[in-house]
Amino acid sequence: MTYHEHTDYKYARNIRNGAPEAFKAFTEWDAQVMRGSNNAIPPKYAELMAVAVALTTQCAYCIEAHTKAAHAAGDTEQEIAESTMIAAALRAGGSYAHGFMAMKFFAQAEEAAKN
């Protein structure tokens, strides 16, 4: 069994049927955020941002949808590659920054062990 299958997308209808008002609100909000007529960020850049976030959250469906949308918006393979590396650096940076907490908790445990 594969956890991420392209055909799983058909189950969106179960969510739509089970929570129709929330589903409608979500899809309208998503459309406004990504393609609103008054958005200051052009679709080309919004899609690059979406690809980077999708890579970071590791949503396979978002990666596919936003990479294809980025292509349609005129983004290049180089821009997708650079967005990939930016996302990777930030994700690694998050691990590094959370390491500060690990060091703090270790120091606290050391201090507590002394007392």
C-alpha positions as CSV (number, residue, x, y, z in Angstrom):
1,M,0.0,0.0,0.0
2,T,1.2,3.5,-0.8
3,Y,0.2,6.3,1.5
4,H,0.2,9.1,-1.2
5,E,-1.6,8.0,-4.3
6,H,-2.8,10.5,-6.9
7,T,-6.2,8.9,-6.9
8,D,-6.7,9.7,-3.2
9,Y,-7.7,13.2,-4.3
10,K,-11.1,11.8,-5.2
11,Y,-11.8,11.5,-1.5
12,A,-12.0,15.3,-1.3
13,R,-15.7,14.8,-2.1
14,N,-16.1,13.0,1.3
15,I,-14.8,16.1,3.1
16,R,-16.9,18.3,0.9
17,N,-20.0,16.2,1.6
18,G,-19.2,15.8,5.3
19,A,-18.5,19.5,6.0
20,P,-20.0,21.4,3.1
21,E,-20.0,24.9,4.7
22,A,-16.4,24.6,6.0
23,F,-15.3,23.1,2.6
24,K,-16.9,26.0,0.7
25,A,-15.3,28.6,3.0
26,F,-11.9,26.9,2.7
27,T,-12.0,26.8,-1.1
28,E,-13.2,30.4,-1.4
29,W,-10.5,31.6,1.1
30,D,-7.8,29.6,-0.7
31,A,-8.8,31.1,-4.1
32,Q,-8.8,34.6,-2.6
33,V,-5.3,34.1,-1.0
34,M,-3.8,32.6,-4.2
35,R,-5.6,34.5,-7.0
36,G,-7.4,37.4,-5.5
37,S,-7.9,40.4,-7.8
38,N,-6.3,42.8,-5.3
39,N,-3.3,40.7,-4.3
40,A,-0.1,42.6,-4.3
41,I,2.0,39.5,-4.8
42,P,1.8,38.4,-8.5
43,P,0.8,34.7,-9.1
44,K,4.4,33.9,-10.3
45,Y,5.8,34.7,-6.9
46,A,2.8,33.4,-4.9
47,E,3.2,30.0,-6.5
48,L,7.0,30.0,-5.8
49,M,6.1,30.7,-2.2
50,A,3.5,28.0,-2.2
51,V,5.9,25.4,-3.7
52,A,8.5,26.2,-0.9
53,V,5.8,25.9,1.8
54,A,4.5,22.7,0.3
55,L,8.0,21.2,0.2
56,T,8.5,22.2,3.9
57,T,5.1,20.8,5.0
58,Q,5.7,17.8,2.7
59,C,2.2,17.8,1.3
60,A,2.5,15.7,-1.9
61,Y,-0.8,17.1,-3.3
62,C,0.3,20.7,-2.7
63,I,3.7,20.0,-4.2
64,E,2.0,18.7,-7.4
65,A,-0.7,21.4,-7.6
66,H,1.6,24.4,-6.9
67,T,4.5,23.2,-9.1
68,K,2.1,22.9,-12.0
69,A,0.5,26.2,-11.2
70,A,4.0,27.8,-10.9
71,H,4.8,26.5,-14.4
72,A,1.5,27.9,-15.7
73,A,2.4,31.3,-14.0
74,G,5.7,31.4,-15.9
75,D,8.1,30.2,-13.3
76,T,11.2,28.4,-14.5
77,E,12.8,25.2,-13.5
78,Q,15.7,27.2,-12.0
79,E,13.2,29.2,-9.9
80,I,11.7,25.9,-8.7
81,A,15.1,24.5,-7.9
82,E,16.1,27.7,-6.0
83,S,12.8,27.6,-4.1
84,T,13.5,24.0,-3.2
85,M,16.9,24.9,-1.7
86,I,15.5,27.9,0.2
87,A,12.8,25.6,1.7
88,A,15.5,23.1,2.6
89,A,17.7,25.7,4.2
90,L,14.8,27.1,6.3
91,R,13.7,23.6,7.3
92,A,17.3,22.8,8.4
93,G,17.5,26.2,10.1
94,G,14.4,25.3,12.1
95,S,16.1,22.2,13.4
96,Y,19.2,24.2,14.3
97,A,17.1,26.9,16.1
98,H,15.1,24.2,18.0
99,G,18.5,22.8,19.0
100,F,18.8,25.9,21.2
101,M,15.8,24.6,23.2
102,A,17.4,21.1,23.4
103,M,20.6,22.7,24.8
104,K,18.6,24.8,27.3
105,F,16.7,21.8,28.5
106,F,19.9,19.8,28.8
107,A,21.5,22.6,30.9
108,Q,18.4,22.7,33.1
109,A,18.6,18.9,33.6
110,E,22.3,19.3,34.4
111,E,21.5,22.0,37.0
112,A,18.7,20.0,38.5
113,A,21.0,16.9,38.8
114,K,23.5,19.0,40.8
115,N,20.9,20.0,43.3
